[in-house]
Amino acid sequence: MFAATLSHPADFDGWREAARIALSHELTPEAMSFVVEGEGALFGEPLPQKPGGAPPPKVPRGFIDLARNAACNRDPQRFLLLYSLLWRLQTDRRLLEVASDPEVRRAQDMQKSVLRDSHKMKAFVRFREVPGDNGAAHYIAWFEPFHHTVELTAPFFTRRFTGMEWTLLTPLRSAHWNGTELQFGPPALASDKPDEDAVEALWLTYYVSIFNPARLKVKAMQSEMPRKYWHNLPEAQLIRPLVQGAEEAARRMLETAPTMPGLRHERHAEKAAMTKAAQPVEEAFAGFNRRPEDIEEAREQASRCRACPLWEPATQTVFGSGPADAPVLFVGEQPGDQEDLAGEPFVGPAGKVFDRALAEAGLDRSQVYVTNAVKHFKFTPRGKRRIHQKPNAGEVKMCRWWLDIERELIRPKLIVALGATAATAVLGKAVTIRDTRSRLIDLDADTRLLVTVHPAYILRLPDRAAQEAEQRAFHADMALVRDTVPSIAA
């Protein structure tokens, strides 16, 4: 048996170095133990030196975050569990995707508990001002976390209170920020926590003023702010009397509320404005002077479309792509981030799933026409990323002008709707995948419709088994496309 000593209960860096050494000597989890310095006797031989030139172990990106968070859990077997996962990952790279694995599930539960505890620390820590050196203000807070979350959470306070000098005391570990450096120290005693300060009275006055008795939900409040945290919150002394007086306060609010004028005239004005806004829609399309005679002219006209606001933040219009006489027309929801940049439909991750399904069914993508119900990328910026947003019914209806033109010019024998939004755009009414999937629907004498899922739906499934099952069903739908229109087979 070999033993590794860690410097403190959340010593992830120490565990990682010890785990690397143990792996380099091919020590199994049964041959290892991890002990936090000062918490127990060290039984076992010290780890040997790391052999020179030993490469670091390879792990999935998500394992590092999982291990760093789970290492803060109070479970005494946390470090050994993480080493066992690390050992198994060397032969099974996709182990973390197996949600039913007992060790994976246990580590994930540990992580969730730690992150929940860290969130509570961020929400319920209250700093109090005490005299500092040279008369400068210093702020001290006392908190009682359940897990070893001080190292994990303290950087949050350095970002929030960068210009303050503060100390966070807990019975498990302490943290100190001097304005430039974050340092960690030993546990503290409850007797070290500071008394109330002058700012506290101001905070209590503010807390009373923002309390809304009409929106009080006691069970929801206690779920978010459990009673075990109350004794360290200055506002806790106000909670009971505020709750007891909530019913009377709500009654007074209703009695003294100002009388508002009727809203009938506002509804009429709003309806008139919506009617007026709808009138220029035809003008926006009529601005292209005439209905396009072929797909290339339609593509050129669509590049200048301003019929709805989606054009402005998007990079460009992403029109359909494929032969002008294609017998099959595939319709997706809208272009994604990579499609918006490339100006071509289905070239991103969902496009790769789509191409793979076509290839497995023996279909030639160059023989089909691929487009979207909405031609501009709708997104929400998040940092440097652009997060996909589902188009609303009005946007789908507005862009149906272009989809109808594509259908009219191409005259496909089969339209394949990839997802509920595409099916709604083709049929002109809301439908569900469950009720319409994998069956041929007659649109007119010459055209049929097949509804299936969008490839992006498969990518979003969290469970690997569910992904594989959905891929098989999607590939079966592509085989149905091939059997319906054999001319597009590769």
Beta strands, then each sheet from edge to edge (+ up, - down):
strand 1: 2-6
strand 2: 32-36
strand 3: 45-46
strand 4: 128-131
strand 5: 137-142
strand 6: 166-169
strand 7: 174-177
strand 8: 182-185
strand 9: 328-332
strand 10: 369-372
strand 11: 379-382
strand 12: 385-388
strand 13: 414-418
strand 14: 440-442
strand 15: 448-452
sheet 1: 2+ 1+ 3+
sheet 2: 4+ 5- 6- 7+ 8-
sheet 3: 10+ 9+ 13+ 15+ 14-
sheet 4: 11+ 12-
end
